[in-house]
């Protein structure tokens, strides 16, 4: 008579001892290989088309007008493609495991204590991915922040509540002289005229609080700091002529939303003519008219600041109240 506790149950037999274990391993390896090939095919498909245009830039603004903006845009698109490839691979593994190892009856699945190749993969792969992204990010960031000793044009950007002043300089730094200036008012949007195909150096400073110089087509913004801080950056060139709205992108007070300007990119010949007219003492509108450009901003208009009435009580004058 055999004791009940010594009975060998068929369900306790190791699966690896069954004749079909090798076939199952091969099928599992085939599934993993198929998943990898599918991910590679998706990656090739994404890189073979204009992914940015197809997917709306993945949230990144399109239509940059400087080489720096194109490099930042390409880095963003490449990062999104890499993230999608990793995401598809991980999602595929998750759903495959959910389907392959779902519960079947009361039989306990094989318990795996460790898997060295898998642990190596999910430890080293993220490090490699982050390292590659960091490398290309550092390269693009270095290119965007690079300045030169002799840019073609130097503009001093002065921000104040709540408008802009643009000073055309004869050199770099605080000791340079202003040869012409454009000043914005509540009634007139300031127009910053710059030449296409030339390197531009921006030297920024605020008269009061922190502002931010932002032209969306440049695809990045730069803070304008008060005090002795002089934020400086350059663009290699402006590749497309036209008018582009500029804004303050840092909340700077009650009329922050009204702090707009316009960037007008013209040919080098028109720019030289514009600067010559400004140096002769003419107004910005007269100088724009002289080069055949619209005299006032075309991409934005002055807002009604309502500074003569109370914002929340139209029937009362400003400053009146209990």
Secondary structure, 3 states (H helix, E strand, C coil): CCCHHHCCCHHHCCHHHCCCHHHHHHHHHHHHHHHHHHHHHHHHHHHCCCHHHHCHHHHCCCCCCCHHHHHHHHHHHHHHHHHHHHHHHHHHHHHHHHHHCCCCCCCCCCCCCCCHHHHHHHHHHHHHHHHHHHHHHHHHHHHHHCCCCCCCEEEEEEEECCEEEEEEECCCCCCCCEEEEEECCCCCCCEEEEECCCCEEEEEEECCCCEEEEEHHHCEEEEECCCCCCEEEEECCCCCCEEEEEEECCCCCCCHHHCEEEEEEECHHHHHHHHHHHHCCCCHHHHHHHCCCCCCCCCCCCCCCCCCEECCEEEEECCCCC
